[in-house]
Amino acid sequence: MLSALAPFDMTFSGLRVSDEFGKRSAEIAAIKVQAPDRVQPSGNVSFEESLERLEASREAFVQMRTAMATHDLSGSRFPHPFLGELTASEWLMVAGGHEMRHIKQIERQLAELRQ
């Protein structure tokens, strides 16, 4: 069922990220982190509903991407629990990277189960 989801397109022309963001992103990619309680899975959402929510979120990002590429998004920053203060551009990059992180976790789990 995972193969039904196309990889998230992280090409955001015109969006800039800081050197600090790149450094912190590389650091977090290599470690296991615990998500804050507010975003922990509750177990109350079906797999199908989770996929539907993911697809709706992707569609929203795709619709925003064009409009966001025409604005300077570097002025406002919003906190991320592990990466620090991020610009809107950096938050968009986190969305795609976060999804890929989970896909790789699932692939590792599947590989272990198949052994």
N, C-alpha and C positions, 0 to 999 in steps of 0.2 A: 504494500500500500504506500510505502514511502516513495517509491519510484514515481508515483502519480504527481508528486510535487517537483516542479522544475527548480533547479538551483536558483537562489535569490541573486538577482543581477546587482552587483555592487559597483557598477560603473556610473558614477554620478558626475557628469561633466560640469565643470564650474564649481564644484564643491571642494573646499580645502580642509585639510586636517593639519594639526600642529605636529612638530617633531616629538613633543612630549606625548601626544596621543599615540603616535607610532611606537614609541618606546614602551609605554605602559601596555599597549595592546599585545606586543610581543611577549612581555613578561607574564601577563595573565593567561596567554594561550598555552603556556607550559605548566600551569599549576591547576590544581583542583580548588574550586572556591565554593563556599556555601552561600546560596541565594538568601537574601533577607526574607524574614517570615512572610511579609506581605505578598511575595511572589512565589512562595512555595506551593507546589501542587496540592490540592485539597483532596484529590481522589474522587471528587463529586462530578467530574466532567468526563464524558465518554471519549474514547479515542476518536470517534467520528466527529464529535463536536469540537474537539481540540483541533483536528485538521481543518474543519470549517472556519474556525476562528483564525487559524494561521493564514489561510487563504484570504480571508477578508482583510486581515492586517496587511498582507502583501499588496493587495489591490489598492488599499489606502495609500501605501508608500509610493506605488507606481503613479498614482494620480497626483500626489504631492511633489514628486521629483521634478517635473518640468517647471512648475511654479517656483519651487525652491531654488532651482539653478539660476534663476534670474535675479535673485536677491543676495545681498551680502549677509550671510548668516553667522559671521564671526563675532558679532558684538555681544550677543546674549549667551550666557552659559547656564547650564543646568547640571546639578550634581548627579554623579553615577557612584554607586557604593564602592566600587573598586578602582575605577579609572579617574576619579576626581571630577573636576568641573569640565564639562564638555560643551562644545558649540552644537548647534542644531545639525550641522554637517557631520560632525563626529558621531552624534546620536544615530544618524541614518546609517553610518558605517557599522556601528555597534549592532544594529538590528540584523544586518546580513551576516556579520561575523558570529553573532549569538546563535543564529539558526544553524550555521555550519558547524559550530561547536557541538550542538546537540545531535546533529546528523552523524558526526564522527563518533560520538558516544554510543549511539544506537548501533552503528556499524561494528564497533568493537564488541559490544554485547552480543550481537548476532554471531560474530565470528567465534566467540567463546562458546556459545550454545551449540554451534555446529561441530565443534571439535569432539 
